[in-house]
Amino acid sequence: MEILKNKKAVITGGSRGIGKAIAVEYLKNGAEVFLLARSADELNETQKELMTLGNVHIATADVSQQDDVERAVNEVAKTFGTIDILVNAAGVYGPIGPVTDVDPREWKKAIDINLFGTFLSVHFFAPLIKNNKSGSIINFVGGGEGAYPNFSSYVSAKGGIARFTETVAEELKDLGMDVNAIAPGAVNTKLLDDLVKVGPEKAGKANYEQALQQKASGGVLPEKVATLCVFLASDKAHGITGKVFSAVWDPYENFPKHKKEIMATDVYTMRRVRPEWRGLDLGERSKQQ
């Protein structure tokens, strides 16, 4: 069953890795895709590889550059008119190493790609979804659920995307748009290769050894992430918005029958842990008033 039949999707970072895997699953489920990435050569290769599955359009764009994104939006609008799905899969690790050692310019560049690039894509592509009066925006978070030493730019951007997702979901929900984010887990992509390449001195011994184990084991299959992307873009997920889902742990197959419960609580969101949640009474001011 093609649950995305006739839907039109834009995927940033769509020439390789997770973005490419999402494109494959979208095509298999009946969608038409428009892939954006910085490398024209990779885009051309991916288009040739996937064109047997369906209609694949491509355009080069650096999501951190406003002119590039605006140009891409114009190309998509000429091809599709309106769109149903935006997937922001473009991302980089950025500089790896202690915060006192990394190059500030490279640190900011990674923020521009990961966080500002997600903002630019949503800002300029959301009107194409708005004109369709329904649709789905899917962002990507990562870096685990706690401190991730030596990856400060990456986790700063991804944490920002989580709160950005929740905020934009509130802004756009009355327009029929669902906005969610995915934590993909330990997928073997070029990001992993970049981590291994810098070595334990910059990445940290624990992170480096974990990366080697992940590389050897195969890690989380990108298809697992892509399957969740299919669900979130489908009509089954309509009405679920402002959440962060794990592609590894969360039983999203059961979500359609629990929509009201999910949306009535703060489950699947980023929240500050309060002392009472851990059985501690530290005398908060709110308890004294």
N, C-alpha and C positions, 0 to 999 in steps of 0.2 A: 504493500500500500504506500503510495507516494503522498505522505502527509504534508509536504511542502509544495504540492503541485501548483504551478503557475505563480509561485511567490518569487520575488526578485530580491536578491541579497547582495550587499556590498561587504566585502571582507578585506580589512586592512591587514598587511602582513600575510597576504594570501598566497605568496609564491612558494612557501616552504613551511616545514614544521607543522605546528598546530593549525595555523591558518589554512594550509593546503589540505590537511586532513578534514577540516570542516567543510571546505569546498567540495571535496569528494562526497561526503555524506549528504550535503545539501543537494548536489546534482543527482545522486542516487534516489533521493526522496522527492524529485520533481522540480526543484528550484532552478532558476537561472541565476548565474553568479557573475559579479563584477569584482575582479581581484585588483588590489592596489598594493604596490611594494616599491622599494627604491631601485631595485635592479631590473633593468629591462631584459637582460639575458635570462634571468631566472623566471621572470614572468612569461616570456615567450616559450621557454621549455615546459613550464607548468601548463600553459594553455594547450600546447600540442599534446601533452600527456593526458589531459582531462577532457579534451573536446569530444571524445567518443562517448562520454557520459551525458553530455548535454551542452547547452549554450554557455560558453565561457568568454567573458570580455575582460580586457586588461587595460591598465593605465599606470604609468610610473608616477609615484608621488611619495614625498617625504612628509609624513604626517605631522612633523614638528614645524613645518613651514606653511604659513597661512596661504601664501600664493599657490602652492602645490595643491593644497586641499580644496581651495576654491575652484581651481582648474579641473580637478578630478570630479567635483560635484557637477560642474557644467557638462562634463563628458558623460557622466552617469545620467543626468537629466535628459540629455539628448537621446541616449540609448533606451532608457527605461521609462522616462517620465517621472513616475513615482516609484518608491521602493517599499518593501515590506520589512526588511531585516537589515540591520547594521551590526557587524561584528568587528570589534576593535581588538584584533589579535596582534597588531604590530607592537614589538617591545624589545628592549635590550637589557642586559644586566647593568651596563655602565661600568665605571671604574670599580675594581675589586681591591680591597685593602682597607686598613684602618683609616678612620675618618681624618686623622691628622696627616696621613701620607698621600691620599688621593689628590688628583689634579682637580681643583675647583671648577675649571672650565668643562672637564669631562663629566663631573658630577652634575652640573647644570644641564649639559647636553642630554644626559640620560633622563632627567626630569622632563625636559622638553619633548622627548620622544614618547616616553611612557605616560606621563600625566597630561601635559599640555596637548600632546597629540591626540589623546582620547577626547579631551575637551573640544579641540578644533573639529574633529570628526563628528561629534555629537552636535555641536553648534551649527555646522553647515549642512549635515545630512538629515538632521531631524525634520527640517521643513519638508523634505521629500516624503518622509513618512507621514507627517502631519497632513499633507495634501491627500494621502490615502486613507486618513481617518482611522488607521489601525496599524499596529506593527510592533516590532520587538528590537530593542537595542541590547546587545550583549557585550559587556566589558570583561577585562581580565585582571584579577588580583593575584597575589602570590607571595612567596617568602615565608610561609608558615603562619603560625598564630602567636608568635612571640618574637623575641629579639633574634636577629639574623646578622651576627657580627661580620664586618668587612663587606657588607652589601648595603651600606646606608642609603645610597641614592635609589637603588632598586626598591627597597622596602618603603622608603618615604613616598615614592611615587605610587606604589601599589596600595599602600594604606590610604593615600589621598583618593585613589580611584574608588575604593570601597565607600568612603563617605560621599564622594561625588555621585556615585551610582544611586545611593539612597536619596540624596537631595534632588537629583534630576528626575528620579522616579515620581516624587511628589509633584514636581512642576508639570510633568507631562501626562500624568495618569488620566486627567479629565479629557485628554485628546485621544484616548484610546491606545496609548503607547505603554508597553511594559519595558522596564529598564532593570536588568539584573547583571550580576557579575559572577564569574566562575573562577574558583581556585582550582587550577588544573592538576595540582600534585606534581610529583617528580617525573616529568616527561623527558625522555632523551631527545633533546633538540640541540641546535647550535649553541644555545645558552650554556648547556652542560659542557660542551666542548670548550667554550671560553673559560669556564671555571677550572677545568682540568689543566688547561694550557698555562694559566698563571701560576699554578703550583700551590703547595701548602703555605708558603711564606706569606703570600698575599691573601689567599682564600681562607686561611686558617686550617690547622691540621684536621680538626673534626669535620669541617665542611668538605675538605679535599678528599678525605678517606670515604666519606659518605657518597661523594660524587663518583668515585671509582667503583664502589659497590653498586651504585645505581646503573652505571654504564655497563658493568658486567652482567647485571641481572636483566637488563632491558628496560627497566623503569616502567612507568605507567604508559600504556599504549595511547598515542594521540587519538586513536579512534574512539577511546573511552570518553575523551573530552568532547570530541565531535558529536557523539551520540547525545550528550547532554545539551549541546548547542542546537541540535535538531529539535529536541523536546521543547526548549525554551522559545524557539521560533515558531512552534506549532500552535494551532488553535487550542490544543489541550492545556497549554500553560497560560492562556490568556487570563488576565486578572491577577496573576502572581507577579509582583513588581517590588523593586527596592530591596532585593535580597542578594546575599552572597552564598553561592552553592559550591560544594565540593564535588568534583567529578569522580572522586574516589569513594567517599563515604556516604553521601546523601542518597536516600532511596527515592529519587525523583519520580520513578515510575508510579509511586503511590500518591504523588502530590495532587493530581486532579480531584481526588475524593476528599482531600484535606485543605482545599483552598481557603475556606473561611477560617479554619484554625490557624493556618500559616499567616494569613494577613491580619488576624486579630491580635497577634503577639509580636514581640521583637525577636522571635527565633530567626536564625539565619541572617543576623545583622551583627555589626561590630559594636560592642558595648564595653564601657568601663566596668571592671569587676568590682562589686561593692563588698565590703568586709562581711556583711551579714550573709552573703551568698557562700562564704567559706567558713561560716560558723564563728566569726570574730565579732566582738563588740569593742570598738575602739573609741566609743564616745563621740560619734559624729555630732556636729552642731545641729543638724536637722532633728536629732533625737532629744536635744536639750531645749528646743524651742516649743 
